[in-house]
Amino acid sequence: MHMQLRYPAPGAPELARRTKELLEGAGFGPVSEEHGRGLDHGAWVPLMLMYPEADVPACQLSLQTGRDGAYHYDLGAALAPLRDEGVLVLGSGTATHNLRELGPLDAPVPQWAPTSTPGSGTRSWTGGTTT
């Protein structure tokens, strides 16, 4: 059976501009924009479960597959001011899984996947970044 799910979250162009401003101000630029692409499943699935009425404006930031955990941790730190502005920043997608490389359910954890033990947080896979 094939199901069609839709999550028509309103766009958030002002939030996208603010995000771009923060990233470029922190040296992560230039940041390009993609106006025609909607949210991917790594964004809309958690949002659909959290906000089923799709009444929360959302924009998505793509992670850089050629960069390591420390880079993305620093990227998140650059976005920290959004927290004080009432913006929910949700990390999902390739940061936590890569469906193309996972393999069967009983396959061992891929080497690229971050692993941690309770209490270790992200420090074990970010190279000790503390920003």
Backbone atoms as SQL, in Angstrom:
CREATE TABLE atoms (id INTEGER PRIMARY KEY, chain TEXT, resi INTEGER, resn TEXT, atom TEXT, x REAL, y REAL, z REAL);
INSERT INTO atoms VALUES
  (1, 'A', 1, 'MET', 'N', 0.840, -1.170, 0.000),
  (2, 'A', 1, 'MET', 'CA', 0.000, 0.000, 0.000),
  (3, 'A', 1, 'MET', 'C', 0.894, 1.244, 0.000),
  (4, 'A', 2, 'HIS', 'N', 0.572, 2.198, -0.808),
  (5, 'A', 2, 'HIS', 'CA', 1.319, 3.446, -0.924),
  (6, 'A', 2, 'HIS', 'C', 0.479, 4.569, -0.330),
  (7, 'A', 3, 'MET', 'N', 1.061, 5.285, 0.617),
  (8, 'A', 3, 'MET', 'CA', 0.332, 6.376, 1.256),
  (9, 'A', 3, 'MET', 'C', 0.869, 7.714, 0.775),
  (10, 'A', 4, 'GLN', 'N', -0.003, 8.678, 0.643),
  (11, 'A', 4, 'GLN', 'CA', 0.379, 10.035, 0.301),
  (12, 'A', 4, 'GLN', 'C', 0.189, 10.896, 1.549),
  (13, 'A', 5, 'LEU', 'N', 1.276, 11.409, 2.079),
  (14, 'A', 5, 'LEU', 'CA', 1.200, 12.303, 3.223),
  (15, 'A', 5, 'LEU', 'C', 1.540, 13.710, 2.759),
  (16, 'A', 6, 'ARG', 'N', 0.838, 14.679, 3.303),
  (17, 'A', 6, 'ARG', 'CA', 1.114, 16.072, 2.978),
  (18, 'A', 6, 'ARG', 'C', 1.261, 16.839, 4.272),
  (19, 'A', 7, 'TYR', 'N', 2.177, 17.789, 4.265),
  (20, 'A', 7, 'TYR', 'CA', 2.354, 18.677, 5.412),
  (21, 'A', 7, 'TYR', 'C', 2.518, 20.093, 4.864),
  (22, 'A', 8, 'PRO', 'N', 1.418, 20.823, 4.699),
  (23, 'A', 8, 'PRO', 'CA', 1.460, 22.146, 4.064),
  (24, 'A', 8, 'PRO', 'C', 1.834, 23.276, 5.024),
  (25, 'A', 9, 'ALA', 'N', 3.000, 23.182, 5.633),
  (26, 'A', 9, 'ALA', 'CA', 3.457, 24.233, 6.554),
  (27, 'A', 9, 'ALA', 'C', 3.644, 25.535, 5.793),
  (28, 'A', 10, 'PRO', 'N', 3.266, 26.638, 6.426),
  (29, 'A', 10, 'PRO', 'CA', 3.501, 27.920, 5.753),
  (30, 'A', 10, 'PRO', 'C', 4.996, 28.208, 5.658),
  (31, 'A', 11, 'GLY', 'N', 5.378, 28.840, 4.605),
  (32, 'A', 11, 'GLY', 'CA', 6.778, 29.219, 4.448),
  (33, 'A', 11, 'GLY', 'C', 7.148, 30.311, 5.446),
  (34, 'A', 12, 'ALA', 'N', 8.429, 30.569, 5.557),
  (35, 'A', 12, 'ALA', 'CA', 8.918, 31.573, 6.502),
  (36, 'A', 12, 'ALA', 'C', 10.062, 32.358, 5.884),
  (37, 'A', 13, 'PRO', 'N', 9.766, 33.204, 4.872),
  (38, 'A', 13, 'PRO', 'CA', 10.844, 33.927, 4.196),
  (39, 'A', 13, 'PRO', 'C', 11.634, 34.854, 5.120),
  (40, 'A', 14, 'GLU', 'N', 10.989, 35.469, 6.086),
  (41, 'A', 14, 'GLU', 'CA', 11.712, 36.342, 7.023),
  (42, 'A', 14, 'GLU', 'C', 12.683, 35.525, 7.876),
  (43, 'A', 15, 'LEU', 'N', 12.240, 34.357, 8.323),
  (44, 'A', 15, 'LEU', 'CA', 13.121, 33.475, 9.095),
  (45, 'A', 15, 'LEU', 'C', 14.286, 33.001, 8.232),
  (46, 'A', 16, 'ALA', 'N', 14.006, 32.682, 6.976),
  (47, 'A', 16, 'ALA', 'CA', 15.078, 32.256, 6.077),
  (48, 'A', 16, 'ALA', 'C', 16.107, 33.374, 5.909),
  (49, 'A', 17, 'ARG', 'N', 15.632, 34.603, 5.743),
  (50, 'A', 17, 'ARG', 'CA', 16.557, 35.736, 5.613),
  (51, 'A', 17, 'ARG', 'C', 17.372, 35.936, 6.891),
  (52, 'A', 18, 'ARG', 'N', 16.721, 35.806, 8.057),
  (53, 'A', 18, 'ARG', 'CA', 17.422, 35.963, 9.336),
  (54, 'A', 18, 'ARG', 'C', 18.470, 34.867, 9.500),
  (55, 'A', 19, 'THR', 'N', 18.130, 33.649, 9.138),
  (56, 'A', 19, 'THR', 'CA', 19.067, 32.527, 9.218),
  (57, 'A', 19, 'THR', 'C', 20.280, 32.785, 8.330),
  (58, 'A', 20, 'LYS', 'N', 20.029, 33.223, 7.120),
  (59, 'A', 20, 'LYS', 'CA', 21.112, 33.534, 6.187),
  (60, 'A', 20, 'LYS', 'C', 22.001, 34.640, 6.761),
  (61, 'A', 21, 'GLU', 'N', 21.394, 35.670, 7.318),
  (62, 'A', 21, 'GLU', 'CA', 22.135, 36.781, 7.917),
  (63, 'A', 21, 'GLU', 'C', 23.048, 36.301, 9.043),
  (64, 'A', 22, 'LEU', 'N', 22.521, 35.445, 9.924),
  (65, 'A', 22, 'LEU', 'CA', 23.330, 34.926, 11.030),
  (66, 'A', 22, 'LEU', 'C', 24.492, 34.081, 10.531),
  (67, 'A', 23, 'LEU', 'N', 24.224, 33.220, 9.563),
  (68, 'A', 23, 'LEU', 'CA', 25.281, 32.338, 9.061),
  (69, 'A', 23, 'LEU', 'C', 26.365, 33.121, 8.328),
  (70, 'A', 24, 'GLU', 'N', 25.966, 34.026, 7.481),
  (71, 'A', 24, 'GLU', 'CA', 26.965, 34.806, 6.763),
  (72, 'A', 24, 'GLU', 'C', 27.741, 35.709, 7.720),
  (73, 'A', 25, 'GLY', 'N', 27.083, 36.234, 8.741),
  (74, 'A', 25, 'GLY', 'CA', 27.757, 37.053, 9.739),
  (75, 'A', 25, 'GLY', 'C', 28.783, 36.281, 10.543),
  (76, 'A', 26, 'ALA', 'N', 28.581, 34.963, 10.645),
  (77, 'A', 26, 'ALA', 'CA', 29.509, 34.106, 11.380),
  (78, 'A', 26, 'ALA', 'C', 30.564, 33.488, 10.470),
  (79, 'A', 27, 'GLY', 'N', 30.591, 33.889, 9.198),
  (80, 'A', 27, 'GLY', 'CA', 31.614, 33.381, 8.281),
  (81, 'A', 27, 'GLY', 'C', 31.219, 32.131, 7.525),
  (82, 'A', 28, 'PHE', 'N', 29.958, 31.773, 7.523),
  (83, 'A', 28, 'PHE', 'CA', 29.497, 30.581, 6.811),
  (84, 'A', 28, 'PHE', 'C', 28.955, 30.920, 5.424),
  (85, 'A', 29, 'GLY', 'N', 29.448, 31.969, 4.818),
  (86, 'A', 29, 'GLY', 'CA', 28.861, 32.401, 3.568),
  (87, 'A', 29, 'GLY', 'C', 29.778, 32.207, 2.390),
  (88, 'A', 30, 'PRO', 'N', 29.292, 32.493, 1.224),
  (89, 'A', 30, 'PRO', 'CA', 27.925, 32.949, 1.015),
  (90, 'A', 30, 'PRO', 'C', 26.921, 31.798, 1.141),
  (91, 'A', 31, 'VAL', 'N', 25.742, 32.119, 1.629),
  (92, 'A', 31, 'VAL', 'CA', 24.671, 31.137, 1.790),
  (93, 'A', 31, 'VAL', 'C', 23.726, 31.284, 0.610),
  (94, 'A', 32, 'SER', 'N', 23.527, 30.209, -0.138),
  (95, 'A', 32, 'SER', 'CA', 22.632, 30.270, -1.297),
  (96, 'A', 32, 'SER', 'C', 21.205, 29.938, -0.860),
  (97, 'A', 33, 'GLU', 'N', 20.269, 30.333, -1.674),
  (98, 'A', 33, 'GLU', 'CA', 18.855, 30.109, -1.391),
  (99, 'A', 33, 'GLU', 'C', 18.228, 29.265, -2.488),
  (100, 'A', 34, 'GLU', 'N', 17.323, 28.407, -2.088),
  (101, 'A', 34, 'GLU', 'CA', 16.575, 27.573, -3.025),
  (102, 'A', 34, 'GLU', 'C', 15.100, 27.834, -2.752),
  (103, 'A', 35, 'HIS', 'N', 14.459, 28.602, -3.620),
  (104, 'A', 35, 'HIS', 'CA', 13.076, 29.009, -3.384),
  (105, 'A', 35, 'HIS', 'C', 12.053, 27.975, -3.845),
  (106, 'A', 36, 'GLY', 'N', 12.414, 27.069, -4.704),
  (107, 'A', 36, 'GLY', 'CA', 11.443, 26.151, -5.264),
  (108, 'A', 36, 'GLY', 'C', 11.308, 24.821, -4.549),
  (109, 'A', 37, 'ARG', 'N', 12.208, 24.539, -3.646),
  (110, 'A', 37, 'ARG', 'CA', 12.194, 23.239, -2.980),
  (111, 'A', 37, 'ARG', 'C', 11.407, 23.322, -1.684),
  (112, 'A', 38, 'GLY', 'N', 10.554, 22.362, -1.456),
  (113, 'A', 38, 'GLY', 'CA', 9.799, 22.309, -0.208),
  (114, 'A', 38, 'GLY', 'C', 10.594, 21.604, 0.877),
  (115, 'A', 39, 'LEU', 'N', 9.951, 21.357, 1.992),
  (116, 'A', 39, 'LEU', 'CA', 10.585, 20.636, 3.092),
  (117, 'A', 39, 'LEU', 'C', 10.778, 19.179, 2.714),
  (118, 'A', 40, 'ASP', 'N', 11.913, 18.588, 3.115),
  (119, 'A', 40, 'ASP', 'CA', 12.087, 17.161, 2.871),
  (120, 'A', 40, 'ASP', 'C', 11.595, 16.374, 4.091),
  (121, 'A', 41, 'HIS', 'N', 11.609, 15.052, 3.973),
  (122, 'A', 41, 'HIS', 'CA', 11.033, 14.225, 5.037),
  (123, 'A', 41, 'HIS', 'C', 11.762, 14.373, 6.364),
  (124, 'A', 42, 'GLY', 'N', 13.023, 14.752, 6.343),
  (125, 'A', 42, 'GLY', 'CA', 13.758, 14.950, 7.590),
  (126, 'A', 42, 'GLY', 'C', 13.259, 16.141, 8.366),
  (127, 'A', 43, 'ALA', 'N', 12.543, 17.030, 7.708),
  (128, 'A', 43, 'ALA', 'CA', 11.968, 18.199, 8.369),
  (129, 'A', 43, 'ALA', 'C', 10.470, 18.032, 8.604),
  (130, 'A', 44, 'TRP', 'N', 9.717, 17.635, 7.579),
  (131, 'A', 44, 'TRP', 'CA', 8.277, 17.636, 7.753),
  (132, 'A', 44, 'TRP', 'C', 7.751, 16.478, 8.580),
  (133, 'A', 45, 'VAL', 'N', 8.446, 15.356, 8.626),
  (134, 'A', 45, 'VAL', 'CA', 7.941, 14.247, 9.452),
  (135, 'A', 45, 'VAL', 'C', 7.943, 14.619, 10.941),
  (136, 'A', 46, 'PRO', 'N', 9.071, 15.113, 11.495),
  (137, 'A', 46, 'PRO', 'CA', 8.993, 15.535, 12.901),
  (138, 'A', 46, 'PRO', 'C', 7.989, 16.672, 13.115),
  (139, 'A', 47, 'LEU', 'N', 7.932, 17.624, 12.180),
  (140, 'A', 47, 'LEU', 'CA', 6.985, 18.728, 12.318),
  (141, 'A', 47, 'LEU', 'C', 5.544, 18.239, 12.263),
  (142, 'A', 48, 'MET', 'N', 5.271, 17.272, 11.404),
  (143, 'A', 48, 'MET', 'CA', 3.923, 16.729, 11.292),
  (144, 'A', 48, 'MET', 'C', 3.474, 16.099, 12.607),
  (145, 'A', 49, 'LEU', 'N', 4.409, 15.451, 13.292),
  (146, 'A', 49, 'LEU', 'CA', 4.075, 14.833, 14.575),
  (147, 'A', 49, 'LEU', 'C', 3.948, 15.868, 15.689),
  (148, 'A', 50, 'MET', 'N', 4.767, 16.916, 15.629),
  (149, 'A', 50, 'MET', 'CA', 4.755, 17.947, 16.664),
  (150, 'A', 50, 'MET', 'C', 3.640, 18.972, 16.461),
  (151, 'A', 51, 'TYR', 'N', 3.375, 19.331, 15.211),
  (152, 'A', 51, 'TYR', 'CA', 2.402, 20.368, 14.854),
  (153, 'A', 51, 'TYR', 'C', 1.507, 19.854, 13.734),
  (154, 'A', 52, 'PRO', 'N', 0.598, 18.924, 14.050),
  (155, 'A', 52, 'PRO', 'CA', -0.193, 18.276, 13.002),
  (156, 'A', 52, 'PRO', 'C', -1.084, 19.229, 12.209),
  (157, 'A', 53, 'GLU', 'N', -1.391, 20.393, 12.736),
  (158, 'A', 53, 'GLU', 'CA', -2.223, 21.346, 12.006),
  (159, 'A', 53, 'GLU', 'C', -1.421, 22.142, 10.978),
  (160, 'A', 54, 'ALA', 'N', -0.113, 21.940, 10.910),
  (161, 'A', 54, 'ALA', 'CA', 0.775, 22.642, 9.973),
  (162, 'A', 54, 'ALA', 'C', 0.604, 24.155, 10.099),
  (163, 'A', 55, 'ASP', 'N', 0.479, 24.620, 11.336),
  (164, 'A', 55, 'ASP', 'CA', 0.242, 26.035, 11.569),
  (165, 'A', 55, 'ASP', 'C', 1.494, 26.766, 12.067),
  (166, 'A', 56, 'VAL', 'N', 2.656, 26.150, 11.862),
  (167, 'A', 56, 'VAL', 'CA', 3.916, 26.739, 12.291),
  (168, 'A', 56, 'VAL', 'C', 4.752, 27.047, 11.045),
  (169, 'A', 57, 'PRO', 'N', 5.131, 28.312, 10.851),
  (170, 'A', 57, 'PRO', 'CA', 5.995, 28.625, 9.707),
  (171, 'A', 57, 'PRO', 'C', 7.304, 27.841, 9.804),
  (172, 'A', 58, 'ALA', 'N', 7.797, 27.358, 8.683),
  (173, 'A', 58, 'ALA', 'CA', 9.011, 26.536, 8.688),
  (174, 'A', 58, 'ALA', 'C', 9.884, 26.859, 7.489),
  (175, 'A', 59, 'CYS', 'N', 11.188, 26.822, 7.721),
  (176, 'A', 59, 'CYS', 'CA', 12.153, 26.880, 6.630),
  (177, 'A', 59, 'CYS', 'C', 13.202, 25.822, 6.934),
  (178, 'A', 60, 'GLN', 'N', 13.902, 25.398, 5.932),
  (179, 'A', 60, 'GLN', 'CA', 14.853, 24.311, 6.083),
  (180, 'A', 60, 'GLN', 'C', 16.236, 24.741, 5.640),
  (181, 'A', 61, 'LEU', 'N', 17.230, 24.290, 6.378),
  (182, 'A', 61, 'LEU', 'CA', 18.630, 24.548, 6.058),
  (183, 'A', 61, 'LEU', 'C', 19.284, 23.205, 5.756),
  (184, 'A', 62, 'SER', 'N', 19.889, 23.084, 4.593),
  (185, 'A', 62, 'SER', 'CA', 20.558, 21.838, 4.227),
  (186, 'A', 62, 'SER', 'C', 21.921, 21.751, 4.889),
  (187, 'A', 63, 'LEU', 'N', 22.238, 20.580, 5.377),
  (188, 'A', 63, 'LEU', 'CA', 23.553, 20.338, 5.956),
  (189, 'A', 63, 'LEU', 'C', 24.558, 20.101, 4.840),
  (190, 'A', 64, 'GLN', 'N', 25.803, 20.283, 5.154),
  (191, 'A', 64, 'GLN', 'CA', 26.870, 20.133, 4.172),
  (192, 'A', 64, 'GLN', 'C', 27.490, 18.743, 4.303),
  (193, 'A', 65, 'THR', 'N', 27.202, 17.872, 3.343),
  (194, 'A', 65, 'THR', 'CA', 27.637, 16.481, 3.446),
  (195, 'A', 65, 'THR', 'C', 29.149, 16.324, 3.469),
  (196, 'A', 66, 'GLY', 'N', 29.887, 17.267, 2.936),
  (197, 'A', 66, 'GLY', 'CA', 31.346, 17.171, 2.927),
  (198, 'A', 66, 'GLY', 'C', 31.999, 17.713, 4.188),
  (199, 'A', 67, 'ARG', 'N', 31.206, 18.132, 5.160),
  (200, 'A', 67, 'ARG', 'CA', 31.738, 18.726, 6.388),
  (201, 'A', 67, 'ARG', 'C', 31.514, 17.794, 7.572),
  (202, 'A', 68, 'ASP', 'N', 32.343, 17.966, 8.614),
  (203, 'A', 68, 'ASP', 'CA', 32.258, 17.086, 9.779),
  (204, 'A', 68, 'ASP', 'C', 31.307, 17.626, 10.848),
  (205, 'A', 69, 'GLY', 'N', 31.206, 16.884, 11.923),
  (206, 'A', 69, 'GLY', 'CA', 30.325, 17.259, 13.024),
  (207, 'A', 69, 'GLY', 'C', 30.696, 18.580, 13.663),
  (208, 'A', 70, 'ALA', 'N', 31.987, 18.874, 13.774),
  (209, 'A', 70, 'ALA', 'CA', 32.427, 20.133, 14.388),
  (210, 'A', 70, 'ALA', 'C', 31.930, 21.323, 13.575),
  (211, 'A', 71, 'TYR', 'N', 31.986, 21.222, 12.256),
  (212, 'A', 71, 'TYR', 'CA', 31.493, 22.287, 11.383),
  (213, 'A', 71, 'TYR', 'C', 30.015, 22.548, 11.654),
  (214, 'A', 72, 'HIS', 'N', 29.230, 21.468, 11.717),
  (215, 'A', 72, 'HIS', 'CA', 27.794, 21.619, 11.921),
  (216, 'A', 72, 'HIS', 'C', 27.460, 22.061, 13.339),
  (217, 'A', 73, 'TYR', 'N', 28.252, 21.666, 14.292),
  (218, 'A', 73, 'TYR', 'CA', 28.071, 22.151, 15.657),
  (219, 'A', 73, 'TYR', 'C', 28.274, 23.670, 15.683),
  (220, 'A', 74, 'ASP', 'N', 29.329, 24.140, 15.033),
  (221, 'A', 74, 'ASP', 'CA', 29.605, 25.574, 14.964),
  (222, 'A', 74, 'ASP', 'C', 28.507, 26.308, 14.196),
  (223, 'A', 75, 'LEU', 'N', 27.976, 25.677, 13.163),
  (224, 'A', 75, 'LEU', 'CA', 26.861, 26.248, 12.430),
  (225, 'A', 75, 'LEU', 'C', 25.668, 26.432, 13.367),
  (226, 'A', 76, 'GLY', 'N', 25.393, 25.430, 14.184),
  (227, 'A', 76, 'GLY', 'CA', 24.314, 25.538, 15.161),
  (228, 'A', 76, 'GLY', 'C', 24.560, 26.651, 16.164),
  (229, 'A', 77, 'ALA', 'N', 25.805, 26.807, 16.589),
  (230, 'A', 77, 'ALA', 'CA', 26.145, 27.887, 17.524),
  (231, 'A', 77, 'ALA', 'C', 25.878, 29.249, 16.884),
  (232, 'A', 78, 'ALA', 'N', 26.126, 29.374, 15.587),
  (233, 'A', 78, 'ALA', 'CA', 25.864, 30.638, 14.893),
  (234, 'A', 78, 'ALA', 'C', 24.368, 30.951, 14.868),
  (235, 'A', 79, 'LEU', 'N', 23.541, 29.914, 14.921),
  (236, 'A', 79, 'LEU', 'CA', 22.090, 30.094, 14.901),
  (237, 'A', 79, 'LEU', 'C', 21.489, 30.251, 16.301),
  (238, 'A', 80, 'ALA', 'N', 22.307, 30.172, 17.343),
  (239, 'A', 80, 'ALA', 'CA', 21.824, 30.253, 18.726),
  (240, 'A', 80, 'ALA', 'C', 20.971, 31.483, 19.009),
  (241, 'A', 81, 'PRO', 'N', 21.243, 32.658, 18.404),
  (242, 'A', 81, 'PRO', 'CA', 20.372, 33.811, 18.673),
  (243, 'A', 81, 'PRO', 'C', 18.905, 33.567, 18.316),
  (244, 'A', 82, 'LEU', 'N', 18.634, 32.646, 17.407),
  (245, 'A', 82, 'LEU', 'CA', 17.246, 32.351, 17.050),
  (246, 'A', 82, 'LEU', 'C', 16.455, 31.842, 18.243),
  (247, 'A', 83, 'ARG', 'N', 17.122, 31.147, 19.150),
  (248, 'A', 83, 'ARG', 'CA', 16.464, 30.613, 20.343),
  (249, 'A', 83, 'ARG', 'C', 15.827, 31.745, 21.135),
  (250, 'A', 84, 'ASP', 'N', 16.561, 32.843, 21.309),
  (251, 'A', 84, 'ASP', 'CA', 16.044, 33.989, 22.053),
  (252, 'A', 84, 'ASP', 'C', 14.974, 34.755, 21.282),
  (253, 'A', 85, 'GLU', 'N', 14.849, 34.466, 19.990),
  (254, 'A', 85, 'GLU', 'CA', 13.836, 35.100, 19.159),
  (255, 'A', 85, 'GLU', 'C', 12.591, 34.226, 19.033),
  (256, 'A', 86, 'GLY', 'N', 12.533, 33.147, 19.816),
  (257, 'A', 86, 'GLY', 'CA', 11.359, 32.279, 19.821),
  (258, 'A', 86, 'GLY', 'C', 11.282, 31.302, 18.669),
  (259, 'A', 87, 'VAL', 'N', 12.415, 30.992, 18.053),
  (260, 'A', 87, 'VAL', 'CA', 12.444, 30.089, 16.913),
  (261, 'A', 87, 'VAL', 'C', 12.891, 28.703, 17.364),
  (262, 'A', 88, 'LEU', 'N', 12.169, 27.690, 16.938),
  (263, 'A', 88, 'LEU', 'CA', 12.550, 26.309, 17.179),
  (264, 'A', 88, 'LEU', 'C', 13.536, 25.897, 16.087),
  (265, 'A', 89, 'VAL', 'N', 14.713, 25.432, 16.487),
  (266, 'A', 89, 'VAL', 'CA', 15.688, 24.905, 15.540),
  (267, 'A', 89, 'VAL', 'C', 15.723, 23.400, 15.754),
  (268, 'A', 90, 'LEU', 'N', 15.391, 22.653, 14.733),
  (269, 'A', 90, 'LEU', 'CA', 15.284, 21.207, 14.808),
  (270, 'A', 90, 'LEU', 'C', 16.350, 20.582, 13.922),
  (271, 'A', 91, 'GLY', 'N', 17.215, 19.757, 14.507),
  (272, 'A', 91, 'GLY', 'CA', 18.236, 19.052, 13.734),
  (273, 'A', 91, 'GLY', 'C', 17.728, 17.681, 13.358),
  (274, 'A', 92, 'SER', 'N', 17.760, 17.360, 12.088),
  (275, 'A', 92, 'SER', 'CA', 17.243, 16.082, 11.616),
  (276, 'A', 92, 'SER', 'C', 17.945, 15.729, 10.315),
  (277, 'A', 93, 'GLY', 'N', 17.575, 14.622, 9.739),
  (278, 'A', 93, 'GLY', 'CA', 18.098, 14.250, 8.431),
  (279, 'A', 93, 'GLY', 'C', 19.463, 13.606, 8.487),
  (280, 'A', 94, 'THR', 'N', 20.329, 13.983, 7.558),
  (281, 'A', 94, 'THR', 'CA', 21.617, 13.335, 7.405),
  (282, 'A', 94, 'THR', 'C', 22.490, 13.469, 8.644),
  (283, 'A', 95, 'ALA', 'N', 22.184, 14.406, 9.520),
  (284, 'A', 95, 'ALA', 'CA', 22.951, 14.524, 10.758),
  (285, 'A', 95, 'ALA', 'C', 22.777, 13.280, 11.611),
  (286, 'A', 96, 'THR', 'N', 21.647, 12.600, 11.466),
  (287, 'A', 96, 'THR', 'CA', 21.374, 11.439, 12.300),
  (288, 'A', 96, 'THR', 'C', 21.192, 10.151, 11.514),
  (289, 'A', 97, 'HIS', 'N', 21.011, 10.239, 10.224),
  (290, 'A', 97, 'HIS', 'CA', 20.897, 9.025, 9.413),
  (291, 'A', 97, 'HIS', 'C', 21.149, 9.339, 7.944),
  (292, 'A', 98, 'ASN', 'N', 21.495, 8.326, 7.226),
  (293, 'A', 98, 'ASN', 'CA', 21.677, 8.452, 5.790),
  (294, 'A', 98, 'ASN', 'C', 21.062, 7.198, 5.187),
  (295, 'A', 99, 'LEU', 'N', 19.835, 7.313, 4.740),
  (296, 'A', 99, 'LEU', 'CA', 19.082, 6.146, 4.293),
  (297, 'A', 99, 'LEU', 'C', 19.770, 5.392, 3.156),
  (298, 'A', 100, 'ARG', 'N', 20.547, 6.097, 2.338),
  (299, 'A', 100, 'ARG', 'CA', 21.222, 5.430, 1.229),
  (300, 'A', 100, 'ARG', 'C', 22.341, 4.515, 1.708),
  (301, 'A', 101, 'GLU', 'N', 22.884, 4.775, 2.895),
  (302, 'A', 101, 'GLU', 'CA', 24.027, 4.003, 3.360),
  (303, 'A', 101, 'GLU', 'C', 23.722, 3.082, 4.541),
  (304, 'A', 102, 'LEU', 'N', 22.516, 3.122, 5.081),
  (305, 'A', 102, 'LEU', 'CA', 22.226, 2.322, 6.268),
  (306, 'A', 102, 'LEU', 'C', 22.221, 0.825, 6.004),
  (307, 'A', 103, 'GLY', 'N', 21.672, 0.397, 4.898),
  (308, 'A', 103, 'GLY', 'CA', 21.623, -1.030, 4.604),
  (309, 'A', 103, 'GLY', 'C', 20.492, -1.711, 5.345),
  (310, 'A', 104, 'PRO', 'N', 20.534, -3.046, 5.468),
  (311, 'A', 104, 'PRO', 'CA', 19.456, -3.780, 6.135),
  (312, 'A', 104, 'PRO', 'C', 19.384, -3.448, 7.632),
  (313, 'A', 105, 'LEU', 'N', 18.244, -3.744, 8.225),
  (314, 'A', 105, 'LEU', 'CA', 18.019, -3.415, 9.637),
  (315, 'A', 105, 'LEU', 'C', 19.041, -4.039, 10.583),
  (316, 'A', 106, 'ASP', 'N', 19.581, -5.209, 10.228),
  (317, 'A', 106, 'ASP', 'CA', 20.535, -5.869, 11.115),
  (318, 'A', 106, 'ASP', 'C', 21.993, -5.535, 10.788),
  (319, 'A', 107, 'ALA', 'N', 22.212, -4.560, 9.897),
  (320, 'A', 107, 'ALA', 'CA', 23.578, -4.161, 9.525),
  (321, 'A', 107, 'ALA', 'C', 24.258, -3.442, 10.692),
  (322, 'A', 108, 'PRO', 'N', 25.574, -3.546, 10.802),
  (323, 'A', 108, 'PRO', 'CA', 26.278, -2.818, 11.865),
  (324, 'A', 108, 'PRO', 'C', 26.182, -1.309, 11.645),
  (325, 'A', 109, 'VAL', 'N', 26.389, -0.546, 12.692),
  (326, 'A', 109, 'VAL', 'CA', 26.353, 0.914, 12.606),
  (327, 'A', 109, 'VAL', 'C', 27.485, 1.369, 11.685),
  (328, 'A', 110, 'PRO', 'N', 27.180, 2.174, 10.675),
  (329, 'A', 110, 'PRO', 'CA', 28.229, 2.645, 9.758),
  (330, 'A', 110, 'PRO', 'C', 29.272, 3.476, 10.498),
  (331, 'A', 111, 'GLN', 'N', 30.492, 3.483, 9.996),
  (332, 'A', 111, 'GLN', 'CA', 31.572, 4.216, 10.649),
  (333, 'A', 111, 'GLN', 'C', 31.316, 5.714, 10.686),
  (334, 'A', 112, 'TRP', 'N', 30.599, 6.258, 9.703),
  (335, 'A', 112, 'TRP', 'CA', 30.351, 7.693, 9.665),
  (336, 'A', 112, 'TRP', 'C', 29.345, 8.129, 10.723),
  (337, 'A', 113, 'ALA', 'N', 28.554, 7.203, 11.244),
  (338, 'A', 113, 'ALA', 'CA', 27.485, 7.567, 12.180),
  (339, 'A', 113, 'ALA', 'C', 28.054, 7.907, 13.557),
  (340, 'A', 114, 'PRO', 'N', 27.648, 9.068, 14.095),
  (341, 'A', 114, 'PRO', 'CA', 28.130, 9.417, 15.435),
  (342, 'A', 114, 'PRO', 'C', 27.541, 8.478, 16.467),
  (343, 'A', 115, 'THR', 'N', 28.350, 8.050, 17.383),
  (344, 'A', 115, 'THR', 'CA', 27.874, 7.227, 18.478),
  (345, 'A', 115, 'THR', 'C', 28.245, 7.923, 19.773),
  (346, 'A', 116, 'SER', 'N', 27.459, 7.704, 20.769),
  (347, 'A', 116, 'SER', 'CA', 27.749, 8.316, 22.062),
  (348, 'A', 116, 'SER', 'C', 27.200, 7.423, 23.154),
  (349, 'A', 117, 'THR', 'N', 27.622, 7.684, 24.326),
  (350, 'A', 117, 'THR', 'CA', 27.115, 6.992, 25.495),
  (351, 'A', 117, 'THR', 'C', 26.344, 8.003, 26.319),
  (352, 'A', 118, 'PRO', 'N', 25.441, 7.563, 27.195),
  (353, 'A', 118, 'PRO', 'CA', 24.675, 8.525, 27.983),
  (354, 'A', 118, 'PRO', 'C', 25.601, 9.509, 28.688),
  (355, 'A', 119, 'GLY', 'N', 25.257, 10.784, 28.553),
  (356, 'A', 119, 'GLY', 'CA', 26.028, 11.829, 29.210),
  (357, 'A', 119, 'GLY', 'C', 27.170, 12.378, 28.382),
  (358, 'A', 120, 'SER', 'N', 27.498, 11.740, 27.240),
  (359, 'A', 120, 'SER', 'CA', 28.634, 12.226, 26.453),
  (360, 'A', 120, 'SER', 'C', 28.252, 13.361, 25.520),
  (361, 'A', 121, 'GLY', 'N', 26.944, 13.533, 25.260),
  (362, 'A', 121, 'GLY', 'CA', 26.505, 14.609, 24.377),
  (363, 'A', 121, 'GLY', 'C', 27.131, 14.484, 23.013),
  (364, 'A', 122, 'THR', 'N', 27.421, 15.619, 22.393),
  (365, 'A', 122, 'THR', 'CA', 27.983, 15.611, 21.048),
  (366, 'A', 122, 'THR', 'C', 29.500, 15.704, 21.053),
  (367, 'A', 123, 'ARG', 'N', 30.112, 15.906, 22.178),
  (368, 'A', 123, 'ARG', 'CA', 31.550, 16.147, 22.215),
  (369, 'A', 123, 'ARG', 'C', 32.347, 14.995, 21.605),
  (370, 'A', 124, 'SER', 'N', 31.851, 13.761, 21.724),
  (371, 'A', 124, 'SER', 'CA', 32.618, 12.633, 21.215),
  (372, 'A', 124, 'SER', 'C', 32.746, 12.647, 19.698),
  (373, 'A', 125, 'TRP', 'N', 31.813, 13.273, 18.980),
  (374, 'A', 125, 'TRP', 'CA', 31.888, 13.251, 17.517),
  (375, 'A', 125, 'TRP', 'C', 32.122, 14.624, 16.902),
  (376, 'A', 126, 'THR', 'N', 32.238, 15.655, 17.707),
  (377, 'A', 126, 'THR', 'CA', 32.530, 16.970, 17.145),
  (378, 'A', 126, 'THR', 'C', 33.988, 17.339, 17.295),
  (379, 'A', 127, 'GLY', 'N', 34.775, 16.458, 17.826),
  (380, 'A', 127, 'GLY', 'CA', 36.186, 16.750, 18.027),
  (381, 'A', 127, 'GLY', 'C', 36.425, 17.671, 19.219),
  (382, 'A', 128, 'GLY', 'N', 35.446, 17.706, 20.136),
  (383, 'A', 128, 'GLY', 'CA', 35.621, 18.479, 21.357),
  (384, 'A', 128, 'GLY', 'C', 35.268, 19.942, 21.219),
  (385, 'A', 129, 'THR', 'N', 34.581, 20.329, 20.148),
  (386, 'A', 129, 'THR', 'CA', 34.178, 21.722, 19.984),
  (387, 'A', 129, 'THR', 'C', 33.334, 22.152, 21.155),
  (388, 'A', 130, 'THR', 'N', 33.620, 23.322, 21.682),
  (389, 'A', 130, 'THR', 'CA', 32.874, 23.791, 22.845),
  (390, 'A', 130, 'THR', 'C', 32.179, 25.114, 22.622),
  (391, 'A', 131, 'THR', 'N', 32.107, 25.608, 21.395),
  (392, 'A', 131, 'THR', 'CA', 31.450, 26.890, 21.158),
  (393, 'A', 131, 'THR', 'C', 29.957, 26.773, 21.275);
